[in-house]
Amino acid sequence: MPLRVGVIGAGMIGQEHTRRLTTVVIGAEVVAVTDLAADRAGLLAAEAGARPHASGAEVVARPDVDAVLVTSWGPTHAEYVLAAVAAGKPVFCEKPLATDAADCLRILQAETAHGRRLVQVGFMRRYDDAYRRLKRLVDAGDIGAPLIVHCAHRNPTVPVSYTSEMAMLDTAIHEVDVLRWLLDEEIVSAQVLTPRPTRRRFDHLQDPQLMLFETSGGVRVDVEVFVNCQYGYDIRCEVVGETGVARLPDPARPAVRQDGREGVAVVTDWRERFGDAFDAEIQAWVDAASAGTATGPSAWDGYAATAVGDATVEALKTGETVPVDMEPRPSFYSGAQQ
Ligand code: NAP
């Protein structure tokens, strides 16, 4: 029998994941949908052949919902994840796990008390083929011990509602997770440098930002976040090791020769860059949830990303290097990283 999924949040990514669950992924069906906007829930439910519901609580409580997908607004995530864990149901939660570290800790406690992993957090880069190949190379010791990592996260433009804090909390949160995974180390401090801002931005927005992180093993990381770069969606990562340098490959695109020039088109949309990773991520979730558990980025990873996010936002405000304040990792969350 397919995994019967209840979707909480029928906005942009909720619609994407519902389409994925119904047309791409094997072994799942969407049976329930809710959203603050009843008409949006109704439309998506009709598309998926599911029933619309008035609230997330109703979706979690429905006996024939086997697993829950949380794609609502970030500040609502903790409530729904806690409800799913209390009901013993596997739950996929889009990032962030929670907007507040204390809520993340409540989720860790609830899942630990349950005794089996139920939570997967939506850090899809771990399922991206290029990042996975980079990690295999680093893990194999091909470039020796990593010493420095240079990263960039560039978007063509962002809407006027985007704030300076979102550069960390919405954007660099993916870098933070993938760096922890790639290096298998925690990030222990954050600093943010603020270069001359681009004139192609809104007055309230510091863009670009240069985030500097240090890991528990002393690796230094710089992350350029430039969300009005104009030219494309460009994700870069280069690991400098003791004996060599390994770099994330660019997405494969044909080179075109025309009018006396040769060129390769740059990806401009994050859905195109990470579409396959999203598919693999949701398939992995369905596979694990069908067995009553979860794999991949854990509630601990969600907590760590939120804790680093808090330190980075403070670093942006103060200009200081801010230590990351984190509880020790419970043994429940030790073991192989996905
Ligand atoms: P969105 O388009 O605004 O969709 C969020 C939806 O949730 C909206 O329809 C919203 O309704 C609804 N909602 C808000 N509170 C709710 C509640 N209490 N119960 C039920 N529904 C509720 O946002 P989005 O871009 O899809 O983002 C959703 C989440 O996914 C965010 O946490 C975001 O960070 C994450 N995300 C992750 C990635 C990734 O790369 N992994 C990419 C995009 C988004 P209203 O509009 O009426 O408030």
Boltz pocket constraint, residues with backbone or C-beta under 6 A from the ligand:
constraints:
  - pocket:
      binder: B
      contacts: [[A, 8], [A, 9], [A, 10], [A, 11], [A, 12], [A, 13], [A, 14], [A, 34], [A, 35], [A, 36], [A, 37], [A, 40], [A, 56], [A, 70], [A, 71], [A, 72], [A, 73], [A, 74], [A, 76], [A, 94], [A, 95], [A, 96], [A, 122], [A, 123], [A, 124], [A, 170]]
      max_distance: 6.0
